């Protein structure tokens, strides 16, 4: 069973790799299951053993890429706990998304499709960075102000505005990615953080707790990515 599961995982990742590559090159609307199967070197029916629809397949692409992105953030926190300062954490995460062509393409697809399930998947992936535990511990350690109304909603809405504006070019103003990250950093520093910097020991404790929170979230998301193939495995 373990060997068969490993083979299925490898095949699933080939499909996801092919889907991600074609997504960036062609866009969500133009990519077909036939294209993905051909790029992965398998039959079309094999794709459906893993995911029943194109939408489910790209939900898995989105979550796999989101996990990779969160793991990159956690690696940064291990190297430098001061990266958890909200203005740094949020602007660094924005830059990381900007460097990931798959996440950028999926953000644009989300904006264009406006389909309920696809939108749910996009927002579902944001839970990796929108845990109530995350905001609670950040306030407890004095990294966020405790008087911001609906903190998680307000910060998420602000960030979503930047991402959607970039995807749709709503403003018609050209600003490079690093300059946009600096704008985000400025807003977060002055609107969401206390005026006094945190104690370094408190910051280190907070970074350790944040790492634990997100590390615990990642395995269930990995399970979800490959859930369709598990239900189709022979006994």
Order of alpha helices (4+ residues) and beta strands (2+ residues): alpha-alpha-alpha-alpha-alpha-alpha-alpha-alpha-alpha-alpha-alpha-alpha
